[in-house]
Amino acid sequence: MSVVTPLRVDPEEKKVLELIAEALRSIQFGAVEIILHNGQVVQIERKEKIRL
């Protein structure tokens, strides 16, 4: 059996993860796109569709 240790995340990375989680929670139909530059998140796009 293996032991799982919690990840240590710096405050800036934690904020990015919170923003991504909020984008995912707040969308029903659509897509969340994460844009990276040199391995850093620089933009989060949320494209939402409204289905009738």
C-alpha positions as CSV (number, residue, x, y, z in Angstrom):
1,M,0.0,0.0,0.0
2,S,1.3,3.4,-0.9
3,V,1.2,6.6,1.1
4,V,-0.2,9.7,-0.5
5,T,1.3,13.0,0.6
6,P,-0.5,16.3,0.0
7,L,0.8,18.6,-2.7
8,R,2.4,21.8,-1.6
9,V,1.1,24.6,-3.7
10,D,2.4,28.2,-3.5
11,P,-0.3,30.9,-3.1
12,E,-0.1,32.1,-6.7
13,E,-0.6,28.5,-8.0
14,K,-3.5,28.0,-5.6
15,K,-5.2,31.2,-6.9
16,V,-4.9,29.8,-10.5
17,L,-6.3,26.5,-9.4
18,E,-9.2,28.2,-7.7
19,L,-10.0,30.3,-10.8
20,I,-10.0,27.1,-13.0
21,A,-12.2,25.3,-10.5
22,E,-14.7,28.3,-10.4
23,A,-14.8,28.4,-14.2
24,L,-15.6,24.6,-14.2
25,R,-18.3,25.0,-11.5
26,S,-20.0,27.9,-13.1
27,I,-20.5,26.4,-16.6
28,Q,-23.2,23.8,-17.7
29,F,-22.5,23.5,-21.4
30,G,-19.4,24.7,-23.1
31,A,-15.6,24.6,-22.6
32,V,-12.9,25.9,-20.4
33,E,-9.6,26.6,-22.1
34,I,-6.4,27.2,-20.3
35,I,-3.7,29.1,-22.2
36,L,-0.1,28.6,-21.2
37,H,3.1,30.5,-22.0
38,N,6.4,29.0,-21.0
39,G,4.6,26.6,-18.7
40,Q,2.7,29.3,-16.9
41,V,-1.0,29.9,-17.0
42,V,-1.6,33.3,-18.7
43,Q,-5.3,33.1,-19.6
44,I,-8.4,31.1,-18.8
45,E,-11.2,31.3,-21.3
46,R,-14.8,30.1,-20.6
47,K,-17.0,29.5,-23.6
48,E,-20.6,28.9,-22.6
49,K,-23.4,27.6,-24.7
50,I,-27.0,28.3,-23.9
51,R,-29.2,25.3,-24.9
52,L,-32.9,25.9,-25.3
